[in-house]
């Protein structure tokens, strides 16, 4: 039980770290004009949509990290109970 909890906390921490670092990696690769045009067109390009979402998460790091931690934690708990 103790080992499972430690593993769950480790996975949640890694997910939160990825959530915090990913916008820093993506931002230099993204053309801002292209993203604005993608939003204006209703988001027809999947990869531009992902970049927009990642950069938006970078603008609200605390709330997006809490959301990621909750989703990952609940997913791990449910999968442990079901599988």
N, C-alpha and C positions, 0 to 999 in steps of 0.2 A: 504494500500500500504506500509506504513512504517513498519507495523508488518510483512508483507510478506518478505520484504527486510531483516529485522533483523533475521527472521527465516532462510532465505537462507544463510546469513552469518554465522549463528550458525552451520548449517549443514555442510557447507564447512569447517569451523574451526575444527569441530569434525572429519571429514574425514581426514583432514591433520594431526591431532594429532594421529589418528589411524595409518596412514601411517608412522609416525615417531616412534611410540612405538612398532608396530608389529615386526620389525626386531630385536629389543632388546629382545623381548619375544621368538621369534623363534630360534635365534642363539644358545642358550645353548642346545636346543633340537635336533639340527641337527648334524649328523655325516658328517664331511667334506669329508672323503674318499668316503662315499656313494654318496654324491652330485657330486663329480668329476667323479665317475664311471657312474652316471646317465647322465651327460652331454656327456661323451664319448660314451655312448650307444645311443645317439640321443634322450634322454628324454622320455623313455618308461614308466616311473612311474609318474602318475599325481601328487601325493603328493610331490614327490621330485622336480618336476617341479615348483610347487607352492613355496616350500621352497627356491629354487634357485632364483625365481623371487623376493620374499620378501627380501632375503638377498642382491640381486643386488640393489633393491630400497633403502636399508639401506646404500649402498655405495655412492649414489647420492641423499641425502635427499632433497636438495633444488629443483632440477629439477623434481624429482618424486612427491614432494609435490605440485609444480606448476601444473603439469599434473593432479594430483588427484583433485585439486581445480577447474581446468577448466572443467574437465569431470563432476564433481558433480554439479557445478554451471550451466553449460549448460543443464544438465539433468533436474535440478529443474526448470529452466526457460522454457524449452520446455514442461515439464509435466504440469506446471501451465497454459501455453497457450492452451494446447490441452485438458486437463481434466477439 
